Amino acid sequence: MPPLPRGSGAASPCQIVVGNRHGRSAAAILAAEVAAHAADHGFAAAINAPYPGGHIAATYGVPTTGVHALQIEFDRSLYLDPDGRPDADRALRLGDWLV
């Protein structure tokens, strides 16, 4: 995702948005845990704002049957340099969070 400006739906600009379609594609606790894990690694994270999740989450996430789907959006600056080229150091930091 492109960098988000202030006032984009989150309390402050976030780097990672965890979408669960407002609880319809994954349990709220799961989305909260993923966002907290991102914050623990120094990333600003938000849930459902401004991206609540799209077609894949809506189609495949059915938490009442035990199938949870999250959409995770990453600010491009977490893996690209200011010129839009891949940045290995930034990508490795993001990768450390994902592991």
C-alpha positions as CSV (number, residue, x, y, z in Angstrom):
1,M,0.0,0.0,0.0
2,P,1.2,3.6,-0.4
3,P,2.2,5.4,2.7
4,L,-0.9,6.6,4.5
5,P,-1.4,10.2,5.5
6,R,-2.7,11.4,8.8
7,G,-6.5,11.2,9.0
8,S,-6.7,8.1,6.8
9,G,-8.9,6.2,9.2
10,A,-6.3,5.3,11.8
11,A,-5.3,7.3,14.8
12,S,-1.9,7.9,13.3
13,P,-0.4,6.9,10.0
14,C,0.2,3.2,10.1
15,Q,2.6,1.0,8.3
16,I,0.7,-2.2,8.6
17,V,-3.1,-2.6,8.3
18,V,-4.7,-5.9,9.5
19,G,-8.1,-6.4,7.9
20,N,-10.7,-8.9,9.1
21,R,-13.7,-7.3,7.5
22,H,-14.8,-6.0,10.9
23,G,-14.9,-9.5,12.4
24,R,-16.6,-11.2,9.4
25,S,-13.6,-12.9,8.0
26,A,-11.6,-13.6,11.1
27,A,-12.0,-13.4,14.9
28,A,-11.3,-10.0,16.4
29,I,-8.8,-11.5,18.8
30,L,-6.8,-12.9,15.9
31,A,-6.6,-9.5,14.1
32,A,-5.7,-7.8,17.5
33,E,-2.9,-10.4,18.1
34,V,-1.4,-9.8,14.6
35,A,-1.5,-6.0,15.1
36,A,0.0,-6.3,18.6
37,H,2.8,-8.5,17.2
38,A,3.5,-5.8,14.6
39,A,3.6,-3.1,17.2
40,D,5.9,-5.3,19.4
41,H,8.4,-5.2,16.4
42,G,8.2,-1.4,16.1
43,F,5.6,-1.1,13.3
44,A,2.6,1.2,13.6
45,A,-0.4,-1.0,13.0
46,A,-4.1,-0.6,12.6
47,I,-7.1,-2.9,12.3
48,N,-9.6,-2.4,9.4
49,A,-8.6,1.2,8.8
50,P,-8.5,2.1,6.0
51,Y,-8.4,-1.4,4.5
52,P,-10.9,-3.8,6.1
53,G,-10.1,-6.7,3.8
54,G,-11.2,-7.5,0.3
55,H,-12.6,-10.3,-1.9
56,I,-10.3,-13.1,-0.7
57,A,-11.0,-12.4,3.0
58,A,-14.7,-12.1,2.3
59,T,-14.8,-15.3,0.2
60,Y,-12.7,-17.6,2.3
61,G,-12.9,-16.3,5.9
62,V,-15.7,-18.0,7.8
63,P,-14.8,-17.8,11.4
64,T,-18.0,-19.6,12.6
65,T,-16.6,-22.7,10.8
66,G,-13.0,-22.2,12.1
67,V,-11.7,-20.7,8.9
68,H,-10.1,-17.3,9.5
69,A,-8.8,-15.0,6.8
70,L,-6.9,-11.8,7.4
71,Q,-5.7,-9.3,4.8
72,I,-2.5,-7.7,5.7
73,E,-1.4,-4.5,3.9
74,F,2.2,-3.3,4.2
75,D,3.4,0.3,3.6
76,R,5.7,0.2,0.6
77,S,8.4,2.0,2.6
78,L,8.8,-1.1,4.6
79,Y,10.4,-2.9,1.7
80,L,11.2,-0.3,-1.0
81,D,13.6,2.6,-0.9
82,P,12.4,6.2,-1.6
83,D,12.9,5.6,-5.3
84,G,10.6,2.6,-5.3
85,R,13.4,0.0,-5.6
86,P,13.6,-3.1,-3.4
87,D,15.6,-2.4,-0.3
88,A,17.1,-5.6,1.2
89,D,17.6,-4.2,4.7
90,R,14.0,-2.9,4.9
91,A,12.7,-6.2,3.5
92,L,14.7,-8.2,6.1
93,R,13.3,-6.2,8.9
94,L,9.8,-6.8,7.6
95,G,10.7,-10.5,7.1
96,D,11.8,-10.8,10.7
97,W,8.4,-9.7,11.8
98,L,6.7,-12.2,9.5
99,V,8.6,-15.2,10.8
